[in-house]
């Protein structure tokens, strides 16, 4: 039986083929929405169907529901099969290269007969692409650069896709195998922005039974190797998962070792050696061989006099030096967040109503939530005109009179145009509770042009927050060319906050940029950029990224109670 990921992937492939063919945009959008909705469901579609709830899923219409039923019944979709037969499989693979969309892939296929990434690379190296209409030598060079970038990233997936997969393994093994301790390790535990593979560590009275259970998990596509203490598998999304069983007395030592990072571990072991200790995945020992611990991670650090830092910060950025002084700052946590300020609704390209967002935010313990629908300039469906924005603000403020325990803020996401002006006039911006200015176009400007553009936007007295400042999409689009230090220096001077965008493909600012923002005194806001109620849960990825940048609650404006938050915004009212 197909799982949710399989069904979402089939709809995504239908979208790609329809875009290659130039099909009607509204039909394409129906499949795009279906894939996005299904990817975010917390329950298997088979279970939802069994209780008669398939047609009650918000955003799933009768035609899409029928196609889901066909896939659940037969394991495939006839429409998908027919569309896939129209193009060689390699044409779809070409669109995995950053910057290669359906229009480019279709042109290369029709004009040059290119049917794979290798053929596209060959055509670019031979100079055959820049002669096509709409292509130049620069775009040809970019294709080669993006192919190289893809190959460097092969096998890595965004944190937000790997994280729930690891959770499925953990919960699946807890339910079906005799595990005692179980914990993901590696770069996933450090919450890096992309993951190469997943390491899961367990202890058990019957390790062989655990290893057998791994191979039976429904998301496992292929078993690479299995033994009494280690099993390696490939999942249905192509990611490798290694499950290792260790003795309980070694669990903390193995967890510390496998979590890393390599740089953190090298420094830790160097310090240990100088102090007369030896560290390994089996424990901490004196030079005499006396074992001092290893059951917990704390036992690995305590004999060295080092306070334990959270996994996200183990990158050799000064955490060991502070730990030697017994100093571990209080880093920001999800529990500190009092409001999400970047949320889209069905007024633009979101899926939830104002009321649904309000109730969902309240259920998560928030005090406030910012409704930040797009301005019309981006060209997306239902972007807000001045008239619609004012009507939305009127409805938000009327709704606030009926709400208890949650406040909606008018927080429009306003496009920064190519020339640095904003999509709404100042008299409209002045009516917003919070103005988020974001770049959504002209990504290829030079660093000088792009920096000047953003600086001009920061000149506007009504801009409170620079949304997803670098505009990157992990694995798809490189950051815009920007003098980020200069932008931050000006933002600090003018009191403009920088966003840590939690959207899985963004995580923008990244951890290095957050470190710089803290150095320069730039306030931060951690937001989800949610387009549906379930997207609000993605706040954990933004928080994890902020923690990797050493952010503390005092650095993040939306850890403040509502009145203090509003008082800290840039504008003078």
Residue pairs with C-beta under 8 A, 6 or more apart in sequence:
1 46
1 72
1 75
2 10
2 71
2 72
2 75
3 44
3 45
3 218
3 219
3 236
4 38
4 39
4 41
4 44
4 45
5 39
5 219
5 236
5 237
6 71
6 236
7 38
7 45
7 68
7 71
7 72
8 34
8 35
8 36
8 38
8 39
9 35
10 71
10 76
10 77
10 80
11 31
11 32
11 34
11 35
11 38
12 31
12 32
12 35
13 80
13 83
13 84
13 92
14 31
14 77
14 79
14 80
14 83
15 28
15 31
15 32
15 35
16 92
16 95
16 102
17 83
17 84
17 86
17 87
17 92
18 27
18 28
18 31
18 83
19 28
19 101
19 102
19 103
20 87
20 91
20 102
20 105
20 106
20 109
21 86
21 106
22 106
29 381
30 61
30 63
30 64
31 64
33 59
33 351
34 59
34 60
34 64
36 531
36 532
37 57
37 58
37 59
37 60
37 351
37 532
38 45
38 68
40 532
40 534
40 535
41 48
41 57
41 534
42 534
45 54
45 68
45 72
46 72
48 54
48 57
49 68
49 69
49 72
54 60
54 65
54 68
54 69
55 62
55 65
57 65
58 351
58 352
59 351
60 68
67 77
67 79
70 77
70 78
71 77
87 109
88 109
88 115
88 116
90 115
90 116
90 117
90 119
91 105
91 106
91 109
91 114
91 115
91 116
92 105
93 116
93 117
94 100
94 105
94 108
94 109
94 114
94 116
94 117
94 120
95 101
95 102
95 105
96 117
96 150
97 117
97 120
97 143
97 146
97 147
97 150
98 146
98 149
98 150
98 475
98 476
98 477
98 478
99 142
99 143
99 146
99 476
99 477
100 120
100 143
100 146
107 132
107 134
108 114
108 120
108 123
108 129
108 132
109 115
111 132
112 123
112 128
112 129
112 132
113 119
114 120
114 123
117 147
117 150
120 143
120 147
121 143
121 144
121 147
123 129
124 140
124 141
124 143
124 144
124 147
125 144
127 140
129 135
129 139
129 140
129 143
130 136
130 137
130 139
130 140
149 478
150 475
153 194
153 475
155 196
155 197
155 238
155 239
155 240
156 194
156 195
156 196
156 475
157 194
157 195
157 237
157 238
157 239
158 193
158 194
158 195
158 474
158 475
158 504
158 505
159 188
159 191
159 192
159 193
159 194
159 195
159 504
159 507
159 541
159 544
160 504
160 538
160 541
161 237
161 504
162 188
162 194
162 195
162 198
162 239
163 188
163 541
165 198
165 219
165 235
165 237
165 239
165 241
166 184
166 188
166 198
166 200
166 241
168 217
168 219
169 184
169 198
169 200
169 214
169 217
169 219
169 241
169 243
170 182
170 183
170 184
170 200
172 213
172 217
172 218
172 219
173 179
173 182
173 200
173 202
173 210
173 213
173 214
173 217
173 243
174 182
176 213
176 216
176 217
177 204
177 209
177 210
177 212
177 213
177 214
178 204
178 205
178 206
178 209
178 210
179 202
179 203
179 204
179 210
180 202
180 203
180 204
180 205
180 248
181 201
181 202
181 203
181 248
181 251
182 200
182 201
182 202
182 203
183 189
183 200
183 201
183 255
184 198
184 199
184 200
184 201
185 199
185 200
185 201
185 254
185 255
185 258
185 259
186 195
186 197
186 198
186 199
186 258
186 259
186 260
187 195
187 196
187 260
187 261
188 195
188 198
188 199
189 259
189 311
190 259
190 260
190 261
190 311
190 312
190 314
190 315
190 548
191 311
191 312
191 541
191 544
191 545
191 547
191 548
192 548
193 474
193 507
193 510
193 511
193 545
194 474
194 475
195 239
197 239
197 240
197 241
197 242
198 239
198 240
198 241
198 242
199 241
199 242
199 244
199 258
200 241
200 242
200 243
200 244
201 244
201 246
201 251
201 254
201 255
201 258
202 210
202 243
202 244
202 245
202 246
203 245
203 246
203 247
203 248
203 251
204 210
204 245
207 228
207 229
207 245
208 228
210 243
210 245
211 226
211 227
211 228
211 229
211 230
211 231
211 243
211 245
212 226
214 220
214 226
214 231
214 233
214 241
214 243
215 223
215 226
215 231
215 233
217 233
219 235
219 236
219 237
220 233
220 234
220 235
220 236
220 241
221 233
221 234
221 235
221 236
221 238
222 233
222 234
223 231
223 232
223 233
224 232
224 233
224 234
224 240
225 231
225 232
226 232
228 245
229 244
229 245
229 246
230 242
230 243
230 244
230 245
231 242
231 243
232 240
232 241
232 242
232 243
233 240
233 241
233 243
234 240
234 241
235 241
244 254
244 258
246 254
246 281
248 295
249 283
249 294
249 295
250 281
250 282
250 283
250 294
250 295
251 294
251 295
251 296
252 293
252 294
252 295
252 296
252 297
252 298
252 299
252 300
253 279
253 280
253 281
253 282
253 283
253 284
253 293
253 294
253 299
253 300
254 281
254 282
255 297
256 265
256 297
256 300
256 301
257 265
257 279
257 280
257 281
258 281
259 311
259 314
260 314
261 314
261 315
261 316
263 315
263 316
264 314
264 315
264 316
264 319
264 320
266 316
267 316
267 320
268 279
268 301
268 304
268 306
268 320
269 279
271 304
271 306
271 320
272 278
272 279
272 284
272 304
275 304
276 286
276 287
277 284
277 285
277 286
277 287
277 292
277 303
277 304
278 284
278 285
278 286
278 287
279 285
279 300
282 294
283 291
283 292
283 293
283 294
283 299
283 300
284 291
284 292
284 293
284 294
284 299
284 300
284 303
284 304
285 291
285 292
286 292
292 299
292 303
293 299
293 300
293 302
293 303
294 300
297 308
298 308
301 307
301 308
301 323
304 324
305 324
305 326
306 320
306 323
306 324
307 322
307 323
307 326
307 327
307 328
308 323
308 328
309 319
309 320
309 322
309 323
309 328
310 331
310 547
312 331
312 544
312 547
312 548
313 319
313 331
313 547
313 548
313 550
315 548
317 515
317 550
322 328
322 329
329 550
329 552
330 552
330 553
331 547
331 550
331 551
331 552
332 526
332 543
332 546
332 547
332 551
332 552
332 553
332 555
332 556
332 559
333 543
333 547
334 539
334 540
334 543
336 553
336 556
336 559
337 366
337 526
337 539
337 543
337 556
337 558
337 559
338 366
338 367
338 368
338 558
338 559
338 560
338 561
338 562
338 565
339 361
339 366
339 367
339 368
339 369
339 370
339 409
339 558
339 562
339 565
340 361
340 366
340 369
340 370
340 527
340 528
340 530
340 536
340 539
340 558
341 368
341 369
341 370
341 372
341 409
341 411
341 434
341 436
341 465
341 525
341 527
341 558
342 370
342 372
342 411
342 413
342 436
342 465
342 467
342 499
342 501
342 525
342 527
342 528
342 529
342 530
343 350
343 357
343 361
343 369
343 370
343 371
343 372
343 527
343 528
343 529
343 530
343 536
344 350
344 372
344 373
344 374
344 413
344 529
344 530
344 531
345 352
345 353
345 354
345 357
345 371
345 373
346 352
346 353
346 382
347 354
347 371
347 373
347 382
347 384
347 388
347 392
348 373
348 374
348 380
348 381
348 382
348 383
348 384
349 373
349 374
349 380
349 381
349 382
349 383
349 531
350 373
350 530
350 531
350 532
351 531
351 532
351 533
352 360
352 532
352 533
354 371
354 392
354 395
354 396
354 399
354 408
355 399
356 533
357 369
357 371
357 408
357 530
357 533
358 369
358 399
358 403
358 406
358 408
359 406
360 533
360 536
361 368
361 369
361 406
361 536
362 403
362 405
362 406
364 536
366 406
367 405
367 406
367 407
367 561
367 562
368 406
368 407
368 408
368 409
368 562
368 565
369 406
369 407
369 408
369 409
370 408
370 409
370 410
370 411
370 433
370 434
370 436
370 527
371 392
371 396
371 408
371 409
371 410
371 411
372 411
372 412
372 413
372 434
372 436
372 467
373 383
373 384
373 389
373 392
373 412
373 413
374 380
374 383
374 384
374 413
374 415
374 440
375 383
375 384
375 389
375 412
375 413
375 414
375 415
375 423
375 424
376 383
376 384
376 385
376 423
377 383
377 415
377 417
377 423
378 415
378 423
378 440
378 441
384 392
384 412
386 424
386 425
386 428
389 412
389 424
389 428
390 428
390 431
392 410
393 410
393 431
393 432
396 408
396 409
396 410
397 410
399 408
400 407
400 408
407 562
409 433
409 434
410 431
410 432
410 433
410 434
411 432
411 433
411 434
411 435
411 436
412 424
412 429
412 432
412 435
412 436
413 436
413 438
413 467
414 422
414 423
414 424
414 429
414 435
414 436
414 437
414 438
415 422
415 423
415 437
415 438
415 439
415 440
415 441
416 422
416 437
416 438
416 439
416 440
416 453
416 454
416 457
417 423
417 441
418 441
418 442
418 445
418 453
419 453
419 456
420 452
420 453
420 454
420 455
420 456
420 457
420 459
421 456
421 457
422 429
422 437
422 457
422 460
422 463
426 460
426 461
426 462
429 435
429 460
429 462
429 463
430 462
430 571
432 462
433 566
434 464
434 465
434 569
435 460
435 462
435 463
435 464
435 465
436 464
436 465
436 466
436 467
436 499
437 457
437 458
437 460
437 463
437 465
437 466
437 467
438 466
438 467
438 468
438 471
439 450
439 453
439 454
439 468
439 471
439 480
440 471
442 453
443 471
443 477
443 480
445 453
445 480
445 481
446 481
447 481
447 482
447 483
450 480
450 481
450 482
451 482
451 483
451 486
451 487
454 466
454 469
454 482
454 487
455 486
455 487
455 490
457 463
457 466
458 466
458 487
458 490
458 491
458 494
458 496
461 570
461 571
462 571
463 496
463 570
464 496
464 497
464 569
464 570
464 571
465 496
465 497
465 498
465 499
465 525
466 487
466 491
466 496
466 497
466 498
466 499
467 499
467 501
467 529
468 499
468 501
468 503
468 506
468 508
468 529
469 482
469 484
469 487
469 498
469 499
469 508
469 509
469 513
470 479
470 480
470 482
470 484
470 508
470 509
470 510
470 513
471 477
471 479
471 480
471 508
472 478
472 479
472 480
472 506
472 508
473 505
473 506
474 504
474 505
474 506
474 507
475 505
476 505
479 508
484 513
484 516
485 516
485 520
488 498
488 516
488 517
488 520
488 522
489 520
490 496
491 497
491 498
491 522
492 520
492 521
492 522
494 570
495 523
495 569
495 570
496 522
496 570
497 522
497 523
497 524
497 525
497 557
497 570
498 509
498 513
498 517
498 522
498 523
498 524
498 525
499 508
499 509
499 524
499 525
499 526
499 527
500 507
500 508
500 509
500 514
500 524
500 525
500 526
500 527
500 542
500 545
500 546
500 549
500 551
500 556
501 507
501 508
501 509
501 527
501 528
501 529
501 542
502 526
502 527
502 528
502 529
502 538
502 539
502 540
502 541
502 542
502 543
502 545
503 528
503 529
503 535
503 538
504 538
504 541
506 529
507 541
507 542
507 545
509 517
509 524
509 545
509 549
510 545
510 549
511 545
511 548
511 549
512 549
513 549
514 524
514 545
514 546
514 548
514 549
514 550
514 551
515 549
515 550
517 524
517 549
517 555
518 549
518 550
518 551
518 555
523 555
523 556
523 557
523 568
524 546
524 551
524 555
524 556
524 557
525 556
525 557
525 558
526 539
526 542
526 543
526 546
526 556
526 558
527 539
527 542
527 558
528 535
528 536
528 538
528 539
528 542
529 535
530 536
530 538
546 555
546 556
553 559
557 565
557 568
557 569
558 565
560 568
